Amino acid sequence: MKSRIKRSEGTARHLEIEMPKQAVENVFGQVLEDIRKTAKIPGFRQGKAPLDIIQKKHYESAMDEVKQRLIPQAYQQALEEHNVNPVSHPEISDVNIELSGGLTFRAKVDAYPEVNLRKYKGLKAHTRKFSVTDDELEEALTRIRNMYAEFNGTDRPLQRGDFGICDVETFINGEVIARKRKNMWIEADKEASMLGMGEELFGLKTGDKKDIEVTLPENYPDRKYAGKKAVFRVEVKETKEKKLPGIDDELAKKMGKDSLAEARQGLRMQLMKKKESNARVDMKNQIMEQLLKKHPFGLPASIVSRQLKVLMEKAENELVQKGVDREAIDAHKEKLRGQLLRDAENKVRLYFILDAIADREKIEVTDEDMNDWLKSLADSYNQSFEDVKKYYQDQGLTGGLKEQLREEKTLDFLLREAVIVKMK
């Protein structure tokens, strides 16, 4: 076998592969023998027909089978010969096969990028000293208090702090620009509702309708309507009065504590852990930014394309959830694609950098690591560990989870090796 390789943009490799006449003849003979075993030829017992008759009758299908057998074999041999580690399926083209002339074809494949690791230990990560203030503690208690609020129906007009359960349509110049949103809970409060709409609910009762004029923000999801005047047509379906529990021992018991003092102490610890976790995430982000700057290299186009598709689908789903219609999303799809391309490239680049570091440092994910993560997930959804583990196995998700945990362990390693700079 002969093969040549050419490199092109990114990590694409172009292989030109040639199999000799003898290889084609040998496999062709094997294929004819296989066909003869089951072929039914008039005048001959099954499996006993002469090969020249089999060849004449099944030549085209036999040659197709030769290609199916030889191309993967030759492709794999060429990869090994040129030390190519593929990260995509090959694109096979220009296939030419002749019994008297051999087999030639081309294969294009994305290779694993060459990552020449630069310094990754001792990177600087900045953080600030932090603590939980009394104001933050009280704000957290207020949020918890709101979680245990009761909402009672009322016949009176809406007052500040009440809620209207409303159907809302959005119009510009009499044209509906977003699908009708039903049963929206809107607080009758200027600061607590979108675009100050809540303040316009003051005095309304169940069954009332009102057109509310607003100016859509510049960051409105559908850019063609950003900054324009619109009308929210609101129909109040129900009115609710919000009743908050007191900040006392009764609230503490709802939080699973014996006293308010114990609840405050436990909440302060939770807030501190949250700040510590956020600080770790921020420092890891700083490390990742430095790694990206230190490691420029070509990326596999197929992997970037796949990652971009994931980001596009996520962004489009988020826009749909915000009420943007599909037609408007499609009209701006190319612009969105351009905005997300850099994010996709960074995610792919970071994956290969962290993978190379993990290989060098021999960072691996154990069965215990996998089980601990799955147990934590099961607990958070009040599911059994066995059911969650079986789901991941049945859905083929364990490979992706293992990669994710390996990345996390590698980032934890880099953070341990980093120089932490405490700022005031």
SULNORQUI-V777788 format. One record per pair of residues at least 24 apart in sequence whose ideal C-beta (glycine too) atoms are under 10 Angstrom apart, sorted by the first residue. I is the first residue (numbers start at 1). J is the second residue. D is the distance in whole Angstrom. If there is no record, write none. Layout:
((I | J | D) (I | J | D))
This chain:
((1 | 70 | 10) (1 | 73 | 9) (1 | 74 | 6) (1 | 77 | 6) (1 | 78 | 8) (1 | 81 | 8) (1 | 102 | 10) (1 | 103 | 9) (2 | 74 | 10) (2 | 78 | 9) (2 | 81 | 10) (2 | 102 | 10) (2 | 104 | 9) (3 | 74 | 8) (3 | 75 | 9) (3 | 77 | 8) (3 | 78 | 4) (3 | 79 | 9) (3 | 81 | 6) (3 | 82 | 7) (3 | 107 | 9) (4 | 78 | 9) (4 | 82 | 9) (4 | 106 | 10) (5 | 78 | 8) (5 | 79 | 10) (5 | 81 | 9) (5 | 82 | 5) (5 | 83 | 10) (5 | 84 | 7) (5 | 107 | 10) (5 | 111 | 10) (6 | 106 | 10) (6 | 108 | 10) (7 | 111 | 9) (7 | 298 | 9) (8 | 108 | 9) (8 | 298 | 10) (8 | 301 | 10) (9 | 298 | 7) (9 | 299 | 10) (9 | 301 | 8) (10 | 110 | 7) (10 | 111 | 9) (10 | 113 | 8) (10 | 297 | 10) (10 | 298 | 5) (10 | 299 | 6) (10 | 300 | 6) (10 | 301 | 5) (10 | 302 | 9) (10 | 303 | 9) (10 | 304 | 8) (11 | 84 | 10) (11 | 85 | 10) (11 | 86 | 10) (11 | 87 | 8) (11 | 88 | 9) (11 | 109 | 9) (11 | 110 | 5) (11 | 111 | 5) (11 | 112 | 7) (11 | 113 | 5) (11 | 114 | 8) (11 | 297 | 8) (11 | 298 | 5) (11 | 299 | 7) (11 | 300 | 5) (11 | 301 | 8) (11 | 302 | 9) (11 | 303 | 9) (11 | 352 | 10) (12 | 88 | 9) (12 | 91 | 10) (12 | 108 | 6) (12 | 109 | 7) (12 | 110 | 6) (12 | 111 | 8) (12 | 298 | 9) (12 | 300 | 8) (12 | 301 | 7) (12 | 302 | 9) (13 | 78 | 10) (13 | 79 | 9) (13 | 82 | 7) (13 | 84 | 5) (13 | 85 | 10) (13 | 86 | 8) (13 | 90 | 9) (13 | 107 | 8) (13 | 108 | 7) (13 | 109 | 6) (13 | 110 | 8) (13 | 111 | 5) (14 | 91 | 10) (14 | 93 | 10) (14 | 106 | 7) (14 | 107 | 8) (14 | 108 | 5) (14 | 109 | 8) (15 | 74 | 9) (15 | 75 | 7) (15 | 78 | 5) (15 | 79 | 8) (15 | 81 | 9) (15 | 82 | 7) (15 | 84 | 8) (15 | 90 | 8) (15 | 92 | 10) (15 | 105 | 9) (15 | 106 | 7) (15 | 107 | 4) (15 | 108 | 8) (15 | 109 | 7) (16 | 78 | 9) (16 | 94 | 9) (16 | 104 | 8) (16 | 105 | 8) (16 | 106 | 6) (16 | 107 | 8) (17 | 70 | 10) (17 | 71 | 8) (17 | 74 | 5) (17 | 75 | 7) (17 | 77 | 8) (17 | 78 | 5) (17 | 81 | 10) (17 | 92 | 10) (17 | 103 | 8) (17 | 104 | 7) (17 | 105 | 6) (17 | 106 | 7) (17 | 107 | 7) (18 | 74 | 8) (18 | 78 | 10) (18 | 96 | 10) (18 | 102 | 6) (18 | 103 | 7) (18 | 104 | 5) (18 | 105 | 8) (19 | 66 | 10) (19 | 70 | 6) (19 | 71 | 9) (19 | 73 | 9) (19 | 74 | 5) (19 | 77 | 9) (19 | 97 | 9) (19 | 102 | 5) (19 | 103 | 4) (19 | 104 | 8) (19 | 105 | 9) (20 | 101 | 9) (20 | 102 | 5) (20 | 103 | 8) (21 | 98 | 8) (21 | 99 | 8) (21 | 100 | 6) (21 | 101 | 6) (21 | 102 | 5) (21 | 103 | 9) (22 | 102 | 8) (23 | 66 | 9) (23 | 70 | 7) (23 | 73 | 9) (23 | 74 | 8) (23 | 102 | 7) (23 | 103 | 7) (24 | 63 | 9) (24 | 66 | 6) (24 | 67 | 9) (24 | 70 | 7) (24 | 97 | 6) (24 | 98 | 8) (24 | 99 | 6) (24 | 100 | 9) (24 | 101 | 8) (24 | 102 | 5) (24 | 103 | 5) (25 | 66 | 9) (25 | 99 | 7) (25 | 100 | 9) (25 | 102 | 9) (26 | 66 | 10) (26 | 70 | 10) (27 | 62 | 10) (27 | 63 | 10) (27 | 65 | 8) (27 | 66 | 5) (27 | 67 | 9) (27 | 68 | 10) (27 | 69 | 6) (27 | 70 | 6) (27 | 73 | 9) (27 | 103 | 9) (28 | 55 | 8) (28 | 59 | 9) (28 | 62 | 6) (28 | 63 | 7) (28 | 65 | 9) (28 | 66 | 5) (28 | 69 | 10) (28 | 70 | 10) (28 | 97 | 9) (28 | 99 | 6) (29 | 55 | 10) (29 | 62 | 10) (29 | 66 | 10) (30 | 62 | 10) (30 | 65 | 9) (30 | 66 | 9) (30 | 69 | 8) (31 | 55 | 10) (31 | 58 | 9) (31 | 61 | 9) (31 | 62 | 5) (31 | 63 | 8) (31 | 64 | 9) (31 | 65 | 5) (31 | 66 | 6) (31 | 68 | 9) (31 | 69 | 7) (32 | 58 | 8) (32 | 59 | 9) (32 | 62 | 6) (32 | 65 | 10) (32 | 66 | 10) (34 | 62 | 9) (34 | 65 | 8) (35 | 61 | 8) (35 | 62 | 6) (35 | 65 | 8) (55 | 99 | 9) (59 | 99 | 9) (62 | 99 | 9) (63 | 97 | 6) (63 | 98 | 9) (63 | 99 | 7) (63 | 103 | 10) (64 | 97 | 9) (66 | 97 | 7) (66 | 99 | 9) (66 | 103 | 8) (67 | 92 | 9) (67 | 95 | 6) (67 | 96 | 10) (67 | 97 | 6) (67 | 103 | 7) (67 | 105 | 8) (70 | 97 | 8) (70 | 102 | 10) (70 | 103 | 6) (70 | 105 | 9) (71 | 95 | 7) (71 | 97 | 9) (71 | 103 | 8) (71 | 105 | 6) (71 | 107 | 8) (74 | 103 | 7) (74 | 104 | 10) (74 | 105 | 8) (74 | 107 | 9) (75 | 105 | 8) (75 | 107 | 5) (75 | 109 | 8) (78 | 107 | 7) (78 | 109 | 10) (79 | 107 | 9) (79 | 109 | 8) (79 | 111 | 9) (82 | 111 | 9) (83 | 111 | 9) (84 | 109 | 7) (84 | 110 | 10) (84 | 111 | 5) (84 | 112 | 8) (85 | 109 | 10) (85 | 111 | 6) (85 | 112 | 4) (85 | 113 | 9) (85 | 114 | 10) (86 | 110 | 7) (86 | 111 | 6) (86 | 112 | 7) (86 | 300 | 9) (86 | 302 | 10) (87 | 111 | 7) (87 | 112 | 5) (87 | 113 | 8) (87 | 299 | 10) (87 | 300 | 5) (87 | 302 | 7) (87 | 303 | 6) (87 | 348 | 10) (87 | 352 | 9) (88 | 112 | 10) (88 | 300 | 6) (88 | 301 | 9) (88 | 302 | 4) (88 | 303 | 7) (88 | 305 | 10) (88 | 306 | 9) (89 | 302 | 8) (91 | 302 | 9) (108 | 302 | 10) (109 | 300 | 9) (109 | 302 | 9) (110 | 298 | 10) (110 | 299 | 9) (110 | 300 | 4) (110 | 301 | 6) (110 | 302 | 5) (110 | 303 | 7) (110 | 304 | 9) (110 | 305 | 10) (111 | 298 | 9) (111 | 300 | 7) (112 | 300 | 8) (112 | 303 | 10) (112 | 352 | 8) (112 | 355 | 9) (112 | 356 | 10) (113 | 295 | 10) (113 | 297 | 5) (113 | 298 | 6) (113 | 299 | 6) (113 | 300 | 7) (113 | 303 | 9) (113 | 348 | 9) (113 | 349 | 8) (113 | 352 | 5) (113 | 353 | 10) (113 | 355 | 10) (113 | 356 | 9) (114 | 297 | 6) (114 | 298 | 8) (114 | 352 | 10) (114 | 356 | 10) (115 | 295 | 7) (115 | 297 | 6) (115 | 349 | 9) (115 | 352 | 5) (115 | 353 | 6) (115 | 354 | 10) (115 | 355 | 8) (115 | 356 | 4) (115 | 357 | 9) (115 | 359 | 9) (115 | 360 | 10) (116 | 295 | 8) (116 | 296 | 10) (116 | 297 | 7) (116 | 356 | 9) (117 | 291 | 10) (117 | 294 | 9) (117 | 295 | 7) (117 | 353 | 8) (117 | 356 | 6) (117 | 357 | 7) (117 | 359 | 10) (117 | 360 | 7) (118 | 290 | 10) (118 | 291 | 8) (118 | 293 | 10) (118 | 294 | 4) (118 | 295 | 6) (118 | 296 | 10) (118 | 353 | 9) (119 | 290 | 9) (119 | 291 | 10) (119 | 294 | 7) (120 | 287 | 8) (120 | 290 | 9) (120 | 291 | 6) (120 | 294 | 8) (120 | 295 | 9) (120 | 353 | 8) (120 | 354 | 9) (120 | 356 | 9) (120 | 357 | 6) (120 | 360 | 9) (120 | 361 | 9) (120 | 410 | 10) (120 | 413 | 9) (120 | 414 | 6) (120 | 417 | 8) (120 | 418 | 10) (121 | 357 | 9) (121 | 361 | 9) (121 | 413 | 9) (121 | 414 | 8) (121 | 416 | 10) (121 | 417 | 4) (121 | 418 | 8) (121 | 419 | 9) (122 | 414 | 10) (122 | 417 | 6) (122 | 418 | 7) (122 | 419 | 6) (123 | 283 | 10) (123 | 286 | 8) (123 | 287 | 5) (123 | 288 | 10) (123 | 289 | 10) (123 | 290 | 5) (123 | 291 | 8) (123 | 294 | 9) (123 | 414 | 7) (123 | 415 | 9) (123 | 417 | 8) (123 | 418 | 5) (123 | 419 | 7) (124 | 283 | 10) (124 | 286 | 8) (124 | 287 | 9) (124 | 290 | 8) (124 | 418 | 7) (124 | 419 | 5) (124 | 420 | 8) (124 | 421 | 6) (125 | 279 | 9) (125 | 280 | 9) (125 | 282 | 8) (125 | 283 | 4) (125 | 284 | 8) (125 | 285 | 9) (125 | 286 | 5) (125 | 287 | 6) (125 | 290 | 9) (125 | 414 | 9) (125 | 415 | 7) (125 | 418 | 5) (125 | 419 | 7) (125 | 420 | 6) (125 | 421 | 7) (126 | 279 | 10) (126 | 282 | 9) (126 | 283 | 8) (126 | 286 | 7) (126 | 419 | 10) (126 | 420 | 8) (126 | 421 | 5) (126 | 422 | 8) (126 | 423 | 6) (127 | 276 | 10) (127 | 278 | 10) (127 | 279 | 5) (127 | 280 | 9) (127 | 282 | 7) (127 | 283 | 6) (127 | 286 | 9) (127 | 420 | 6) (127 | 421 | 7) (127 | 422 | 6) (127 | 423 | 7) (128 | 275 | 10) (128 | 279 | 8) (128 | 282 | 9) (128 | 421 | 10) (128 | 422 | 7) (128 | 423 | 5) (128 | 424 | 7) (129 | 279 | 10) (129 | 422 | 6) (129 | 423 | 8) (129 | 424 | 7) (130 | 271 | 10) (130 | 272 | 8) (130 | 275 | 5) (130 | 276 | 8) (130 | 278 | 9) (130 | 279 | 7) (131 | 268 | 9) (131 | 271 | 10) (131 | 272 | 8) (131 | 275 | 8) (132 | 267 | 9) (132 | 268 | 5) (132 | 269 | 9) (132 | 270 | 9) (132 | 271 | 5) (132 | 272 | 5) (132 | 273 | 10) (132 | 274 | 9) (132 | 275 | 7) (133 | 268 | 10) (133 | 271 | 9) (134 | 264 | 10) (134 | 268 | 9) (136 | 267 | 10) (136 | 268 | 9) (136 | 271 | 6) (136 | 272 | 10) (136 | 275 | 9) (137 | 264 | 6) (137 | 265 | 10) (137 | 267 | 6) (137 | 268 | 6) (137 | 271 | 7) (138 | 247 | 9) (138 | 264 | 9) (139 | 271 | 10) (140 | 264 | 9) (140 | 267 | 6) (140 | 268 | 9) (140 | 270 | 8) (140 | 271 | 6) (140 | 274 | 10) (141 | 247 | 6) (141 | 251 | 8) (141 | 252 | 10) (141 | 255 | 9) (141 | 260 | 9) (141 | 263 | 8) (141 | 264 | 7) (141 | 267 | 7) (142 | 244 | 9) (142 | 247 | 8) (144 | 245 | 9) (144 | 247 | 9) (144 | 251 | 7) (144 | 252 | 10) (144 | 254 | 8) (144 | 255 | 7) (144 | 263 | 9) (144 | 267 | 8) (145 | 244 | 5) (145 | 245 | 6) (145 | 246 | 8) (145 | 247 | 6) (145 | 251 | 6) (145 | 254 | 10) (146 | 242 | 8) (146 | 244 | 7) (146 | 245 | 9) (147 | 245 | 10) (147 | 254 | 9) (147 | 255 | 9) (148 | 243 | 10) (148 | 244 | 8) (148 | 245 | 5) (148 | 250 | 10) (148 | 251 | 7) (148 | 254 | 6) (148 | 255 | 9) (149 | 240 | 10) (149 | 242 | 5) (149 | 243 | 6) (149 | 244 | 5) (149 | 245 | 7) (150 | 240 | 9) (150 | 241 | 9) (150 | 242 | 8) (150 | 243 | 5) (150 | 244 | 8) (150 | 245 | 8) (151 | 185 | 9) (151 | 238 | 10) (151 | 239 | 10) (151 | 240 | 4) (151 | 241 | 7) (151 | 242 | 6) (151 | 243 | 8) (152 | 239 | 10) (152 | 240 | 7) (152 | 241 | 5) (152 | 242 | 8) (152 | 243 | 6) (153 | 206 | 8) (153 | 238 | 6) (153 | 239 | 7) (153 | 240 | 6) (153 | 241 | 8) (154 | 205 | 9) (154 | 206 | 9) (154 | 238 | 9) (154 | 239 | 5) (154 | 240 | 7) (154 | 241 | 4) (155 | 205 | 7) (155 | 206 | 7) (155 | 239 | 8) (156 | 203 | 10) (156 | 205 | 7) (156 | 239 | 8) (156 | 241 | 8) (157 | 188 | 9) (157 | 201 | 9) (157 | 202 | 8) (157 | 203 | 5) (157 | 204 | 6) (157 | 205 | 5) (157 | 206 | 10) (157 | 208 | 9) (157 | 239 | 8) (158 | 186 | 9) (158 | 187 | 9) (158 | 188 | 4) (158 | 198 | 9) (158 | 201 | 5) (158 | 202 | 6) (158 | 203 | 7) (158 | 204 | 5) (158 | 205 | 7) (158 | 206 | 9) (158 | 208 | 9) (158 | 236 | 8) (158 | 239 | 6) (158 | 240 | 9) (158 | 241 | 9) (159 | 188 | 7) (159 | 189 | 10) (159 | 201 | 10) (159 | 202 | 7) (159 | 203 | 9) (159 | 239 | 10) (159 | 241 | 8) (160 | 187 | 9) (160 | 188 | 6) (160 | 189 | 6) (160 | 190 | 9) (160 | 192 | 10) (160 | 198 | 9) (160 | 199 | 9) (160 | 201 | 10) (160 | 202 | 7) (161 | 187 | 7) (161 | 188 | 7) (161 | 189 | 6) (161 | 192 | 9) (161 | 198 | 10) (161 | 241 | 8) (161 | 242 | 6) (161 | 243 | 10) (161 | 244 | 9) (162 | 186 | 10) (162 | 187 | 8) (162 | 188 | 5) (162 | 189 | 9) (162 | 198 | 10) (162 | 201 | 8) (162 | 202 | 9) (162 | 204 | 10) (162 | 239 | 6) (162 | 240 | 6) (162 | 241 | 6) (162 | 242 | 6) (163 | 187 | 6) (163 | 188 | 7) (163 | 189 | 9) (163 | 192 | 10) (163 | 193 | 10) (163 | 198 | 9) (163 | 201 | 9) (163 | 238 | 9) (163 | 239 | 7) (163 | 240 | 4) (163 | 241 | 8) (163 | 242 | 6) (164 | 188 | 6) (164 | 193 | 10) (164 | 197 | 10) (164 | 198 | 8) (164 | 201 | 5) (164 | 202 | 10) (164 | 204 | 7) (164 | 205 | 9) (164 | 206 | 9) (164 | 208 | 9) (164 | 234 | 8) (164 | 235 | 9) (164 | 236 | 5) (164 | 237 | 8) (164 | 238 | 7) (164 | 239 | 6) (164 | 240 | 8) (165 | 206 | 9) (165 | 235 | 10) (165 | 236 | 7) (165 | 237 | 5) (165 | 238 | 4) (165 | 239 | 8) (165 | 240 | 7) (166 | 197 | 9) (166 | 201 | 8) (166 | 204 | 9) (166 | 208 | 10) (166 | 209 | 10) (166 | 210 | 9) (166 | 232 | 9) (166 | 233 | 10) (166 | 234 | 5) (166 | 235 | 6) (166 | 236 | 5) (166 | 237 | 6) (166 | 238 | 9) (166 | 239 | 10) (167 | 209 | 9) (167 | 233 | 9) (167 | 234 | 7) (167 | 235 | 5) (167 | 236 | 9) (167 | 237 | 6) (168 | 194 | 10) (168 | 197 | 8) (168 | 212 | 9) (168 | 232 | 6) (168 | 233 | 7) (168 | 234 | 5) (168 | 235 | 8) (168 | 323 | 10) (169 | 211 | 10) (169 | 231 | 9) (169 | 232 | 7) (169 | 233 | 5) (169 | 234 | 8) (169 | 235 | 9) (170 | 214 | 9) (170 | 216 | 9) (170 | 225 | 9) (170 | 230 | 6) (170 | 231 | 7) (170 | 232 | 6) (170 | 233 | 8) (170 | 323 | 8) (171 | 211 | 8) (171 | 230 | 6) (171 | 231 | 5) (171 | 232 | 8) (171 | 233 | 6) (172 | 216 | 8) (172 | 224 | 10) (172 | 225 | 6) (172 | 228 | 6) (172 | 229 | 7) (172 | 230 | 5) (172 | 231 | 8) (173 | 228 | 9) (173 | 229 | 9) (173 | 230 | 9) (173 | 231 | 9) (174 | 231 | 9) (176 | 233 | 9) (176 | 325 | 10) (177 | 216 | 9) (177 | 220 | 10) (177 | 222 | 7) (177 | 224 | 9) (177 | 225 | 6) (177 | 228 | 9) (177 | 230 | 7) (177 | 231 | 10) (177 | 323 | 9) (177 | 324 | 9) (177 | 325 | 8) (177 | 328 | 9) (178 | 220 | 10) (178 | 221 | 9) (178 | 222 | 8) (178 | 225 | 9) (178 | 230 | 9) (178 | 232 | 10) (178 | 322 | 9) (178 | 323 | 4) (178 | 324 | 7) (178 | 325 | 7) (178 | 328 | 9) (179 | 320 | 10) (179 | 323 | 6) (179 | 324 | 9) (179 | 325 | 7) (180 | 233 | 9) (180 | 235 | 10) (180 | 323 | 9) (181 | 232 | 10) (181 | 323 | 7) (182 | 235 | 10) (182 | 237 | 8) (183 | 237 | 7) (183 | 238 | 9) (184 | 234 | 9) (184 | 237 | 9) (185 | 238 | 10) (185 | 240 | 8) (186 | 232 | 10) (186 | 234 | 8) (186 | 236 | 9) (187 | 240 | 10) (187 | 242 | 8) (188 | 239 | 9) (188 | 240 | 10) (188 | 242 | 10) (194 | 232 | 9) (195 | 220 | 10) (195 | 230 | 9) (195 | 232 | 8) (197 | 232 | 6) (197 | 234 | 7) (200 | 232 | 8) (200 | 234 | 8) (201 | 234 | 7) (201 | 236 | 7) (201 | 239 | 9) (204 | 234 | 8) (204 | 235 | 10) (204 | 236 | 5) (204 | 239 | 8) (205 | 236 | 7) (205 | 239 | 6) (206 | 235 | 10) (206 | 236 | 6) (206 | 237 | 7) (206 | 238 | 6) (206 | 239 | 5) (207 | 235 | 8) (207 | 236 | 7) (207 | 237 | 8) (207 | 238 | 10) (207 | 239 | 10) (208 | 234 | 8) (208 | 235 | 8) (208 | 236 | 5) (208 | 239 | 9) (209 | 233 | 7) (209 | 234 | 7) (209 | 235 | 5) (209 | 236 | 7) (210 | 234 | 5) (210 | 235 | 8) (210 | 236 | 8) (220 | 322 | 9) (220 | 324 | 9) (221 | 318 | 8) (221 | 319 | 5) (221 | 320 | 9) (221 | 321 | 10) (221 | 322 | 5) (221 | 323 | 7) (221 | 324 | 5) (221 | 328 | 8) (221 | 329 | 9) (221 | 332 | 10) (222 | 319 | 8) (222 | 322 | 9) (222 | 323 | 8) (222 | 324 | 5) (222 | 325 | 8) (222 | 327 | 10) (222 | 328 | 5) (222 | 329 | 8) (222 | 331 | 9) (222 | 332 | 8) (223 | 324 | 10) (223 | 328 | 8) (223 | 331 | 9) (223 | 332 | 7) (223 | 335 | 9) (224 | 328 | 7) (224 | 331 | 8) (224 | 332 | 9) (225 | 324 | 9) (225 | 328 | 9) (279 | 420 | 10) (280 | 411 | 9) (280 | 412 | 9) (280 | 415 | 7) (281 | 411 | 10) (283 | 411 | 10) (283 | 414 | 10) (283 | 415 | 6) (283 | 418 | 7) (283 | 420 | 7) (283 | 421 | 10) (284 | 408 | 9) (284 | 411 | 5) (284 | 412 | 8) (284 | 414 | 8) (284 | 415 | 6) (284 | 418 | 9) (285 | 411 | 10) (286 | 415 | 10) (286 | 418 | 9) (286 | 421 | 10) (287 | 411 | 7) (287 | 414 | 5) (287 | 415 | 7) (287 | 417 | 9) (287 | 418 | 6) (288 | 346 | 8) (288 | 349 | 10) (288 | 350 | 6) (288 | 353 | 9) (288 | 354 | 9) (288 | 411 | 7) (288 | 414 | 9) (289 | 346 | 9) (289 | 350 | 10) (290 | 414 | 10) (290 | 418 | 9) (291 | 349 | 9) (291 | 350 | 7) (291 | 353 | 5) (291 | 354 | 8) (291 | 357 | 8) (291 | 411 | 10) (291 | 414 | 8) (292 | 345 | 9) (292 | 346 | 6) (292 | 349 | 6) (292 | 350 | 6) (292 | 353 | 8) (294 | 353 | 8) (295 | 349 | 7) (295 | 350 | 9) (295 | 352 | 8) (295 | 353 | 5) (295 | 356 | 9) (296 | 349 | 8) (297 | 349 | 7) (297 | 352 | 8) (297 | 353 | 9) (298 | 349 | 10) (299 | 344 | 9) (299 | 345 | 6) (299 | 346 | 10) (299 | 348 | 5) (299 | 349 | 6) (299 | 351 | 10) (299 | 352 | 8) (300 | 348 | 7) (300 | 352 | 9) (301 | 348 | 10) (303 | 344 | 9) (303 | 345 | 10) (303 | 347 | 10) (303 | 348 | 5) (303 | 351 | 8) (303 | 352 | 9) (304 | 341 | 8) (304 | 344 | 5) (304 | 345 | 6) (304 | 346 | 10) (304 | 347 | 9) (304 | 348 | 5) (304 | 349 | 9) (305 | 341 | 10) (305 | 344 | 8) (305 | 348 | 10) (306 | 344 | 9) (306 | 348 | 9) (307 | 340 | 9) (307 | 341 | 10) (307 | 343 | 8) (307 | 344 | 4) (307 | 345 | 8) (307 | 346 | 9) (307 | 347 | 5) (307 | 348 | 5) (307 | 351 | 9) (308 | 337 | 7) (308 | 340 | 6) (308 | 341 | 6) (308 | 342 | 10) (308 | 343 | 8) (308 | 344 | 4) (308 | 345 | 8) (308 | 347 | 9) (308 | 348 | 9) (309 | 337 | 10) (309 | 340 | 10) (309 | 344 | 9) (310 | 340 | 10) (310 | 344 | 8) (310 | 347 | 9) (311 | 336 | 9) (311 | 337 | 9) (311 | 339 | 10) (311 | 340 | 5) (311 | 341 | 9) (311 | 343 | 6) (311 | 344 | 6) (311 | 347 | 8) (312 | 336 | 7) (312 | 337 | 6) (312 | 340 | 6) (312 | 341 | 10) (312 | 344 | 9) (314 | 340 | 9) (315 | 339 | 9) (315 | 340 | 6) (315 | 343 | 10) (350 | 407 | 8) (350 | 411 | 10) (351 | 403 | 8) (351 | 407 | 7) (353 | 410 | 9) (354 | 403 | 10) (354 | 406 | 8) (354 | 407 | 5) (354 | 408 | 9) (354 | 409 | 10) (354 | 410 | 5) (354 | 411 | 7) (354 | 413 | 10) (354 | 414 | 8) (355 | 403 | 8) (355 | 406 | 8) (355 | 407 | 8) (355 | 410 | 8) (356 | 410 | 10) (357 | 407 | 10) (357 | 410 | 6) (357 | 411 | 9) (357 | 413 | 8) (357 | 414 | 7) (358 | 403 | 10) (358 | 406 | 6) (358 | 407 | 8) (358 | 409 | 7) (358 | 410 | 5) (358 | 411 | 10) (358 | 413 | 8) (359 | 406 | 10) (359 | 410 | 10) (361 | 409 | 10) (361 | 410 | 7) (361 | 413 | 6) (361 | 414 | 9) (361 | 417 | 9) (363 | 406 | 6) (363 | 407 | 10) (363 | 409 | 5) (363 | 410 | 5) (363 | 412 | 9) (363 | 413 | 6) (364 | 402 | 9) (364 | 405 | 10) (364 | 406 | 7) (364 | 409 | 8) (365 | 401 | 9) (365 | 402 | 5) (365 | 403 | 8) (365 | 404 | 9) (365 | 405 | 5) (365 | 406 | 5) (365 | 407 | 10) (365 | 408 | 9) (365 | 409 | 7) (366 | 402 | 10) (366 | 405 | 9) (366 | 409 | 10) (367 | 402 | 10) (369 | 401 | 10) (369 | 402 | 9) (369 | 405 | 6) (369 | 406 | 9) (369 | 408 | 9) (369 | 409 | 7) (370 | 398 | 7) (370 | 401 | 7) (370 | 402 | 7) (370 | 405 | 7) (372 | 405 | 9) (373 | 401 | 7) (373 | 402 | 10) (373 | 404 | 9) (373 | 405 | 6) (373 | 408 | 9) (374 | 398 | 9) (374 | 401 | 8) (377 | 401 | 10))
